[in-house]
Amino acid sequence: MDAVEECGVCTCGPAICTLPSSLTAHRSLRCGDYGTQIVFDDEDTDEDHSGVCLKAAPPVPSEVFASVTFEPPVLANECIASPSFDPPPIFGNFAKACPMELGIRPEHEWKACISPEDDGQCPPGFNIRWEFKERIADARTCTPCSCEAPVGGSCEAELLVYAEASCTTKIIGGGFGVDQNDNRCTDIDPLPIAAMRAVLTRQRPGTCAPTSPVSQVIGDLVSGERRVFCCSNNFN
């Protein structure tokens, strides 16, 4: 009975960009104070909200702010490793013993088998000797795949702020291009902040190498007591 020692080849997905879903509103021009964070959300969207109209709940009155700081898109600091593997199959010869009264016939390629003599030898007429071990307990698992830190990658996004929750009119101050290293401060027209839309304009995912190229088998195949069968093709 043989078992493969490798579970599979480890791979790593890309380190992707995540768009911002908040900004900081400041009472003073040029973001001169600490400011208040405004979080935008939409119940109908998931993490990938590129181009989605995200609403501020509730809208921020215009008298609260004079400038805003736009958060940059974020390049993921890790890659997703390939999922865990199951241990590979076991290859070998397996035996199944059944009582004769079940109607086993030679045409089914079964053999008539008995236990060996006390000295371990097979009696005359039962010259086919097979040795097996009792059913195994498979305690094997596979080592998990993991990834090294991302290398390279860049993100750029255009951020639009709206005075209306529908994201259709009154874009405050136009659109702003922000990369992952940029916290852009911008003075803004005295209008309420009701919604935001963020769109990735450039995404070059980072790449990760697996910390180990192969998921290895750990644990053992636990075998039971050795059993000997003395068999014959003769059912008479």
Buried (B, 14 or more C-beta within 10 A) or exposed (E): EEBEEBBBEBBBBBBBBBBBBBBBBBBEEEBEBEBEEBEBEBEEBEEEBBBBBBBBEEBBEBEBBBBBBBBBBBBBEBBBBBEEBEBBEBEEEEEEEEEEEEEBEEEEEBBBBEEBEEEEEBEEEBEEBBEBBEEBEEEBBBBBBBBEEBEEBBBBBBBBBBBBBEBEEBBBBEBBEBBBEBEBBBBBEEBBBBBBBBBBBEBEBBBBBBEEEBBBBEEEBEEEEEBBBBBBEEEE
